[in-house]
Amino acid sequence: MSATQILNADLHCHSVVSDGTLTPEALAVRAKANGVELWSLTDHDEISGQSRALAAAHAAGLHYLTGTEISVTFANVTVHIVGLGFDHLDPALHSGLHATRGGRSNRAMEMAEGLAAVGIKGSYEGSLKYVGNPELISRTHFARFLVETGVCKDTPEVFRKYLTDGKPGFVPHRWASLKDAVRWIADAGGIAVIAHPARYRYTPTEEYALFSEFKAHGGRAIEVVTGSHSPAEYVKYADMATEFGFAASRGSDFHSPDESHTDLGSLPPLPGALTPVWALLADRIHYAPAPAAAG
């Protein structure tokens, strides 16, 4: 296994800019303390935290790749596409993400109406307390409110009882198209990555269609080692990366010290002879300044 493969890269996590509970600065400190060498902040449909994350990474002595996680709809399922190594000042990327965020407020109010119908009042206003950016209100913020008010004991229970398909607070949303998300990332100089592919519960045929269309639009990598994958899924998606000619990414999908079961920097290395996505982005990495010489 090459030194490039065993680099402790964590290229998927979230801050208060979307639905995490830590600031970009606190995440950088935590990543460094946990042995991360190359880090990316990938807030949902948002890149306004990138300048803060880059500054914090360099203050902590971390190499940094710009990042985001874009919500798309494919075969009536919400799929997440991570973008890495793009120009975070790119106007078209900003415009596309702004349009994607636009439907979240209306969706959130519909979710609150569904919860109110089963006796849970004030969930929209209550959830806003957890939102750093009101444009990015999400099911995670509703879940935190329902735990705080004692409706459920933890966020998995909230999702299971109220926020998944067929439950009172579930409202589907049509996000960006797969083609648009990949194009925004690529045109801004970055690489598009399918996040946590095992989570989508596609049939084998649907999953093959996702990977094929993603590649046709210019997608170049998939997450192989990620917080929600099992060791068997590491192997499955390593094989699929090889079959499709994709590079492999690695990221914890960390959101909160209290909620995430996988901490920053705690994942095993990429398996096999895969090409790490960061090997394709060497010229887009913001390298940490060299330590000042003593004396």
C-alpha positions in Angstrom: 0.0 0.0 0.0 1.5 3.3 -1.0 2.1 6.3 1.3 -0.4 8.3 -0.8 -3.1 5.7 0.0 -2.5 5.6 3.8 -2.5 9.4 4.1 -5.1 10.3 6.8 -7.4 12.3 4.6 -10.9 13.2 5.8 -12.8 14.7 2.9 -16.4 14.8 4.2 -17.7 16.6 7.3 -20.1 19.4 8.2 -20.0 22.6 10.3 -22.6 25.0 11.6 -22.7 26.5 8.2 -25.0 23.6 7.2 -26.1 20.9 9.7 -23.1 20.3 11.9 -22.7 21.5 15.4 -19.1 22.8 15.4 -17.6 25.8 13.7 -15.1 25.4 10.8 -12.4 26.5 13.3 -13.3 23.9 15.9 -13.5 21.2 13.2 -10.0 22.0 12.0 -8.6 21.7 15.6 -10.4 18.4 16.1 -9.2 17.1 12.8 -5.6 17.9 13.6 -5.9 16.4 17.1 -7.2 13.2 15.6 -4.3 12.9 13.2 -5.9 14.1 10.0 -3.3 15.3 7.4 -5.6 16.4 4.6 -9.0 17.9 5.4 -12.1 19.2 3.6 -15.2 20.9 4.9 -18.2 19.8 2.8 -21.2 21.6 4.0 -24.5 20.8 2.3 -25.2 23.0 -0.8 -23.1 25.8 0.6 -19.5 27.1 0.3 -19.6 30.2 2.4 -17.6 28.5 5.1 -14.6 27.7 2.8 -12.5 30.8 3.5 -12.8 30.2 7.3 -12.1 26.5 6.9 -9.0 27.1 4.8 -7.6 29.7 7.3 -8.4 27.4 10.2 -6.7 24.4 8.4 -3.5 26.4 7.9 -3.5 27.7 11.4 -3.8 24.1 12.6 -1.1 22.8 10.2 -3.5 20.9 7.9 -3.4 20.6 4.2 -6.8 21.6 2.8 -9.1 20.9 -0.2 -12.2 23.0 -0.8 -15.4 21.0 -0.5 -19.2 20.9 -0.6 -21.9 18.3 -0.7 -24.6 18.9 -3.3 -28.1 17.3 -3.0 -29.4 15.9 -6.3 -32.4 13.8 -7.3 -31.8 10.6 -9.2 -34.5 7.9 -9.8 -36.7 9.7 -7.2 -34.0 9.4 -4.5 -31.9 12.1 -3.0 -28.3 11.5 -3.7 -25.3 13.5 -2.4 -22.5 14.6 -4.6 -19.3 15.8 -2.9 -17.2 18.3 -4.8 -13.5 18.6 -4.0 -10.8 21.0 -5.1 -12.9 23.6 -6.9 -12.5 27.4 -7.0 -14.7 28.4 -4.1 -15.1 31.9 -5.6 -16.5 30.5 -8.9 -19.7 32.5 -9.7 -21.6 29.7 -11.5 -21.0 27.3 -8.6 -22.3 30.0 -6.2 -25.4 30.6 -8.4 -26.2 26.9 -8.7 -25.9 26.2 -5.0 -28.0 29.3 -4.2 -30.8 27.9 -6.4 -30.5 24.5 -4.8 -30.9 26.0 -1.3 -33.9 28.0 -2.4 -36.5 25.2 -1.8 -35.5 24.3 1.7 -37.5 26.9 3.6 -40.8 26.0 1.9 -40.0 22.3 2.4 -39.3 23.0 6.1 -42.7 24.7 6.6 -44.5 21.8 5.0 -42.6 19.5 7.3 -43.7 21.5 10.3 -47.3 21.4 9.1 -47.1 17.6 8.9 -45.8 17.4 12.4 -48.4 19.8 13.7 -51.1 17.5 12.3 -50.0 14.8 14.7 -49.7 17.1 17.7 -46.1 18.4 17.5 -46.5 22.2 17.5 -43.9 24.9 16.8 -41.3 22.6 15.2 -40.3 25.1 12.4 -39.6 27.9 14.9 -37.9 25.4 17.3 -35.7 24.0 14.6 -34.5 27.4 13.6 -32.6 27.6 16.9 -30.2 25.0 15.6 -29.7 26.6 12.2 -26.6 28.7 11.5 -27.9 29.5 8.0 -31.8 29.6 7.7 -31.4 28.8 4.0 -30.1 25.4 5.0 -32.7 24.3 7.4 -33.0 20.5 7.2 -34.4 17.4 8.7 -31.4 17.2 11.0 -32.4 20.5 12.6 -36.0 19.2 13.1 -34.6 16.1 14.7 -32.5 18.1 17.2 -35.6 20.0 18.2 -37.7 16.9 18.7 -34.9 15.4 20.9 -34.6 18.6 22.9 -38.4 18.7 23.6 -38.5 15.0 24.6 -40.6 13.8 21.7 -37.9 11.2 20.9 -34.8 10.0 22.8 -32.3 10.5 19.9 -32.1 11.6 16.3 -32.3 8.1 14.8 -35.7 7.6 16.6 -36.9 11.0 15.1 -36.0 9.9 11.6 -37.6 6.5 12.0 -40.9 7.8 13.4 -41.3 11.2 11.8 -38.9 12.1 9.0 -38.7 9.3 6.5 -40.9 8.5 3.6 -44.5 7.8 4.7 -44.1 9.5 8.1 -45.8 12.7 9.2 -42.9 15.1 8.8 -41.5 13.8 5.5 -41.6 16.1 2.6 -39.7 15.2 -0.6 -37.7 17.8 -2.4 -36.5 17.9 -5.9 -32.9 19.0 -5.9 -30.4 19.8 -8.6 -30.0 17.3 -11.4 -27.0 15.0 -11.4 -25.7 16.5 -14.6 -25.9 20.1 -13.2 -24.1 19.2 -9.9 -21.3 17.4 -11.7 -21.0 20.3 -14.2 -20.8 23.0 -11.5 -18.0 21.2 -9.7 -16.0 20.3 -12.9 -16.4 23.8 -14.4 -15.0 25.3 -11.2 -12.0 23.1 -11.5 -12.9 20.4 -9.0 -13.8 16.7 -9.0 -17.2 15.3 -8.3 -17.6 12.3 -5.9 -20.6 10.1 -5.2 -21.0 10.3 -1.4 -21.7 7.1 0.7 -23.2 5.1 -2.2 -24.4 2.3 0.1 -26.9 4.6 1.8 -29.2 4.9 -1.2 -30.6 1.4 -1.1 -30.9 1.2 -4.9 -31.4 -2.1 -6.7 -28.2 -3.3 -8.5 -29.7 -2.1 -11.8 -30.5 1.4 -10.4 -27.0 1.7 -8.8 -25.4 0.7 -12.0 -27.4 3.4 -13.8 -26.4 6.0 -11.2 -22.7 5.2 -11.6 -22.9 5.0 -15.4 -24.7 8.4 -15.7 -22.4 10.0 -13.2 -19.4 8.9 -15.2 -21.0 10.1 -18.5 -21.5 13.5 -17.0 -17.9 13.8 -15.9 -18.0 12.3 -12.4 -14.6 10.9 -11.5 -14.7 9.4 -8.0 -16.8 7.6 -5.3 -16.5 7.4 -1.5 -15.3 4.0 -0.7 -14.4 4.4 3.0 -16.9 6.5 4.8 -18.7 6.7 8.2 -21.8 4.8 7.2 -20.1 2.0 5.2 -19.4 -1.4 6.7 -16.1 -3.2 6.0 -17.9 -5.4 3.5 -19.1 -2.2 1.8 -15.5 -0.9 1.6 -14.7 -4.0 -0.4 -17.8 -3.8 -2.6 -17.3 -0.1 -3.5 -13.5 -0.6 -4.0 -14.4 -3.2 -6.6 -17.0 -0.9 -8.2 -14.5 2.0 -8.3 -12.1 -0.3 -10.2 -14.8 -1.5 -12.5 -15.9 2.0 -13.5 -12.4 3.5 -13.4 -13.2 5.9 -10.5 -10.8 7.3 -8.0 -11.6 6.6 -4.4 -12.4 9.1 -1.6 -12.5 8.7 2.2 -14.4 10.8 4.7 -16.1 10.4 8.1 -19.3 12.4 7.3 -18.8 13.9 10.8 -21.5 16.2 12.1 -21.3 16.4 15.8 -19.4 14.9 18.8 -22.8 13.9 20.3 -24.4 12.5 17.2 -21.8 11.0 14.9 -20.6 7.5 15.5 -17.5 8.0 13.3 -15.1 10.8 14.4 -12.8 12.8 12.1 -9.7 10.9 11.1 -10.8 7.6 12.5 -11.4 5.6 9.3 -9.2 2.8 8.0 -7.1 3.4 4.9 -8.4 2.9 1.4 -8.3 -0.8 0.4 -6.4 -2.3 -2.4 -4.7 -0.6 -5.3 -7.2 2.2 -5.7 -6.3 5.7 -6.9 -7.0 8.1 -4.1 -9.0 11.1 -5.3 -6.4 13.4 -3.7 -3.8 12.1 -6.0 -5.8 13.6 -8.9 -6.0 16.9 -7.0 -2.4 17.5 -6.0 -2.3 20.9 -7.7 -5.6 21.9 -6.0 -4.5 21.2 -2.4 -3.9 24.2 -0.3 -0.7 23.0 1.5 -0.1 24.1 5.1 2.7 26.6 5.5 5.9 25.0 6.7 6.6 25.5 10.4 8.8 28.4 11.2 12.4 27.5 11.8 13.4 27.5 15.5 15.8 30.2 16.7 
